[in-house]
Amino acid sequence: MVITTTPSIEGKSILQYKGVVVGEAILGANIIKDFFAGIRDIVGGRSGAYEEELAKARKVAFEELEDHARRLGANAVVGVDLDYEVIGQNGSMMMVSVSGTAVVMD
């Protein structure tokens, strides 16, 4: 399945619009990872713990988006928008939301 942020795919025609599809993932951040990420933020450098959690959430959200599109009979999703949010008390959870338009392309 083709998934793109662009409204169209070069050389392809949209034959049918199937509707808006969404994928979401909310992952809690482990308190130990939070602690070490905080230390890394103080001394500088990248926070590998958060990067891993974000990568997991992004993967889950895209899988959910693709699954939803397939169930509608689509073979592509165009106009994809990817959003990140920190939610929960003290920012203890991360949410990734992906949305786009499911379409049938030639």
C-alpha positions as CSV (number, residue, x, y, z in Angstrom):
1,M,0.0,0.0,0.0
2,V,1.3,3.4,-0.9
3,I,1.1,6.0,1.9
4,T,2.1,9.5,1.2
5,T,1.8,13.1,2.6
6,T,1.2,14.4,-0.9
7,P,-2.4,14.8,-2.3
8,S,-1.6,12.6,-5.3
9,I,0.9,10.2,-6.7
10,E,2.8,11.1,-9.8
11,G,1.8,8.9,-12.8
12,K,-1.3,7.5,-11.0
13,S,-4.9,8.5,-11.1
14,I,-7.3,8.4,-8.2
15,L,-10.2,6.3,-9.3
16,Q,-12.2,6.3,-6.1
17,Y,-12.2,8.1,-2.7
18,K,-13.0,5.7,0.2
19,G,-12.9,8.2,3.0
20,V,-10.8,9.5,5.9
21,V,-8.8,6.9,7.8
22,V,-7.0,7.4,11.1
23,G,-4.4,5.5,13.1
24,E,-3.6,6.3,16.7
25,A,-1.3,5.0,19.3
26,I,-0.9,6.0,22.9
27,L,2.1,4.6,24.8
28,G,3.1,5.1,28.4
29,A,6.7,6.0,29.1
30,N,8.4,3.9,31.8
31,I,9.4,5.8,34.9
32,I,13.0,4.4,34.7
33,K,13.3,5.5,31.1
34,D,11.9,8.9,32.1
35,F,14.5,9.2,34.8
36,F,17.4,8.4,32.5
37,A,15.9,10.6,29.7
38,G,15.8,13.5,32.3
39,I,19.5,12.9,33.1
40,R,20.4,12.9,29.4
41,D,18.4,16.1,28.9
42,I,20.4,17.8,31.7
43,V,23.8,16.7,30.5
44,G,23.0,16.9,26.8
45,G,22.6,14.4,24.1
46,R,19.7,12.5,22.5
47,S,17.1,10.7,24.6
48,G,17.2,7.2,23.1
49,A,14.4,6.0,25.4
50,Y,11.9,8.6,24.1
51,E,13.1,8.0,20.5
52,E,12.3,4.3,20.9
53,E,8.8,5.0,22.3
54,L,8.0,7.5,19.5
55,A,9.2,5.0,16.9
56,K,6.9,2.3,18.4
57,A,3.9,4.6,18.5
58,R,4.5,5.8,15.0
59,K,4.7,2.2,13.7
60,V,1.5,1.2,15.5
61,A,-0.4,4.3,14.2
62,F,0.7,3.7,10.6
63,E,-0.2,0.0,10.8
64,E,-3.7,0.9,12.1
65,L,-4.1,3.5,9.3
66,E,-3.2,1.0,6.7
67,D,-5.4,-1.7,8.1
68,H,-8.4,0.8,8.2
69,A,-7.7,1.7,4.5
70,R,-7.5,-1.9,3.4
71,R,-10.8,-2.7,5.1
72,L,-12.4,0.1,3.0
73,G,-11.0,-1.5,-0.1
74,A,-8.3,1.2,-0.7
75,N,-4.8,0.6,-2.2
76,A,-3.3,3.9,-1.1
77,V,-3.6,6.7,1.4
78,V,-2.9,10.3,0.3
79,G,-2.7,13.6,2.2
80,V,-1.3,11.9,5.3
81,D,-0.8,14.1,8.4
82,L,1.2,13.0,11.3
83,D,0.7,14.5,14.8
84,Y,2.5,14.0,18.1
85,E,1.1,14.9,21.5
86,V,2.3,14.5,25.1
87,I,-0.7,13.6,27.3
88,G,-1.4,12.5,30.8
89,Q,-0.4,13.8,34.1
90,N,3.1,15.1,34.0
91,G,3.4,14.2,30.3
92,S,3.6,10.5,31.1
93,M,2.1,9.3,27.9
94,M,2.8,9.9,24.2
95,M,0.2,9.9,21.4
96,V,0.8,9.6,17.7
97,S,-2.1,10.3,15.4
98,V,-2.0,9.7,11.7
99,S,-4.8,10.6,9.3
100,G,-5.3,10.7,5.5
101,T,-7.6,9.9,2.7
102,A,-8.0,6.3,1.6
103,V,-8.2,6.0,-2.2
104,V,-8.2,3.4,-5.0
105,M,-5.5,4.2,-7.5
106,D,-4.9,2.7,-10.9
